[in-house]
Amino acid sequence: MHSLESLGTRIVVLGPSNAGKSTLAVALSRKLDIEAIHLDQFQHLPNTDWKPRPEAEFARLHDDAIMGEHWVMDGNYSRLMPQRLARATGAILITSSRWRRLARYIRRTTVNRAARAGHLEGAQDSIKWDMIDWILFKTQNSATKYAEALRRSGLPTVECHSEKALDELYRRWELPPVR
């Protein structure tokens, strides 16, 4: 496993929906004292129920952000991934079973509705059938696709394919808990 230092100070965090990308980005941000950027906040308009921004505005926000010298950026948005990976100095891919990710989604939309890492300002998370479908069926091959993109990029990459591996990463790198 690569050391945290080997990933540099422009780190992308990829993985399927509800794998823990935003939480990990915040923990890394606190540990490294650099900005955490959550792409969902660029993709969606604040104070809405996750209404998408116009594509050109999202792309501009993304492209401006990747020009920064130090960041931890979570989110996939494959259409903008090439320029993000070209600027990144390291990457982390986290995955877990779709059932685990579904449980996380249901918990955050029903039980723990407080602001979470990467939350959308002014939005209230709620269960959406489209999101359940996305988690269970539409992201089944995404981890493989992201792993291949990272291999092609040549970036130093850390992959965590289970909750246990992610917990070990937090422990090994002494990452602060995110509440």
C-alpha positions in Angstrom: 0.0 0.0 0.0 1.2 3.5 -0.9 1.9 5.9 1.9 -0.3 9.0 2.3 2.7 11.1 1.5 3.2 9.3 -1.9 -0.2 10.5 -3.1 0.9 14.2 -3.0 -1.5 17.1 -2.4 -4.0 16.8 -5.2 -5.8 13.6 -4.4 -8.9 12.2 -6.1 -11.2 9.9 -4.2 -13.3 7.7 -6.5 -15.9 5.0 -6.0 -19.5 4.1 -6.3 -22.3 6.1 -4.7 -22.4 5.9 -0.9 -19.1 4.1 -0.5 -17.8 6.8 1.8 -15.9 9.1 -0.6 -16.9 12.4 1.0 -16.2 11.2 4.5 -12.8 10.0 3.5 -12.1 13.3 1.6 -12.9 15.3 4.8 -10.7 13.1 6.9 -7.8 13.5 4.4 -8.4 17.3 4.2 -8.2 17.6 8.0 -5.1 15.4 8.2 -3.3 17.2 5.4 -4.7 20.7 6.1 -5.9 21.1 2.5 -9.3 21.8 1.0 -11.9 19.1 0.5 -13.9 19.5 -2.7 -17.1 17.6 -3.1 -18.1 17.4 -6.8 -21.7 16.7 -5.9 -21.8 20.3 -4.5 -20.7 21.6 -7.9 -23.0 19.3 -9.9 -26.2 20.3 -7.9 -27.7 23.6 -7.1 -27.7 24.5 -3.3 -31.1 24.9 -1.6 -32.8 22.4 -4.0 -33.7 18.7 -3.8 -30.5 17.8 -5.8 -31.4 19.7 -8.9 -28.5 19.6 -11.4 -26.6 22.8 -12.4 -26.3 23.6 -16.1 -23.5 21.4 -17.5 -21.3 24.3 -18.6 -21.5 25.8 -15.1 -20.6 22.5 -13.5 -17.7 22.0 -15.9 -16.4 25.5 -15.2 -16.5 25.0 -11.4 -14.8 21.6 -11.8 -12.1 22.9 -14.1 -11.4 26.0 -11.9 -11.1 23.7 -8.8 -8.6 21.3 -10.3 -6.3 24.2 -11.1 -5.7 24.7 -7.3 -2.4 23.5 -5.9 -3.7 21.5 -3.0 -7.0 19.6 -2.8 -8.7 16.4 -2.0 -11.6 15.9 -4.5 -14.3 13.3 -4.2 -16.8 12.3 -6.8 -16.7 10.5 -10.1 -18.4 12.4 -13.0 -16.5 10.3 -15.6 -17.1 12.9 -18.3 -14.7 15.3 -16.5 -12.3 12.7 -15.1 -9.6 13.0 -17.8 -8.6 16.6 -16.9 -9.0 15.8 -13.2 -6.7 12.8 -13.3 -4.2 14.8 -15.4 -3.9 17.4 -12.5 -4.1 14.9 -9.7 -1.0 13.6 -7.9 -2.6 10.5 -6.4 -5.8 8.6 -6.1 -7.9 6.5 -3.8 -10.6 4.1 -5.0 -13.0 2.8 -2.4 -15.7 0.2 -2.9 -18.0 -2.0 -0.9 -20.9 -4.2 -1.6 -24.0 -2.6 -3.1 -26.0 -3.8 -0.1 -23.6 -2.0 2.3 -23.9 1.1 0.2 -27.7 0.9 0.1 -27.7 0.6 3.9 -25.6 3.7 4.2 -27.9 5.5 1.9 -31.1 4.5 3.8 -29.4 5.4 7.2 -28.4 8.9 6.0 -31.9 9.6 4.5 -34.0 8.3 7.4 -32.1 7.9 10.6 -29.1 10.3 10.5 -30.5 13.2 8.6 -28.0 15.7 10.0 -25.5 17.4 7.8 -23.0 14.9 6.5 -19.7 15.2 4.7 -20.3 16.5 1.3 -23.9 17.5 2.0 -25.7 19.9 -0.4 -26.3 23.3 1.3 -30.0 23.7 2.1 -30.9 20.2 0.8 -32.6 17.6 2.9 -31.6 14.1 2.0 -34.6 11.8 1.4 -35.1 8.4 0.0 -35.4 8.5 -3.8 -36.2 5.4 -5.8 -33.9 6.5 -8.6 -31.0 6.5 -6.2 -31.8 3.1 -4.9 -31.9 1.8 -8.5 -28.6 3.6 -9.1 -26.9 2.0 -6.1 -28.3 -1.5 -6.7 -28.1 -1.8 -10.4 -26.5 1.0 -12.3 -23.2 1.2 -10.5 -22.4 -2.5 -10.5 -19.4 -2.2 -12.8 -18.3 1.3 -11.8 -15.5 0.2 -9.5 -13.9 -1.8 -12.4 -14.3 1.2 -14.7 -12.7 3.6 -12.2 -9.8 1.1 -11.4 -9.0 0.8 -15.1 -9.0 4.7 -15.5 -6.6 4.9 -12.5 -4.3 2.2 -14.0 -4.2 4.1 -17.3 -3.5 7.4 -15.5 -0.3 6.0 -13.9 -1.1 7.8 -10.6 0.0 6.3 -7.3 -3.3 4.6 -6.3 -4.6 3.0 -3.1 -7.6 0.7 -3.5 -9.9 -0.3 -0.6 -12.4 -3.0 -1.6 -14.1 -3.5 1.7 -15.2 -1.7 4.9 -12.4 -3.5 6.7 -9.8 -2.2 4.2 -11.1 1.3 4.5 -11.0 1.1 8.3 -7.4 -0.1 8.1 -6.6 2.9 5.9 -8.0 5.3 8.5 -6.0 3.5 11.2 -2.7 3.3 9.2 -2.8 6.9 8.1 -4.1 8.1 11.5 -7.0 9.9 9.9 -9.3 11.8 12.2 -12.9 10.5 12.6 -15.5 12.6 10.7 -18.8 13.2 12.4 
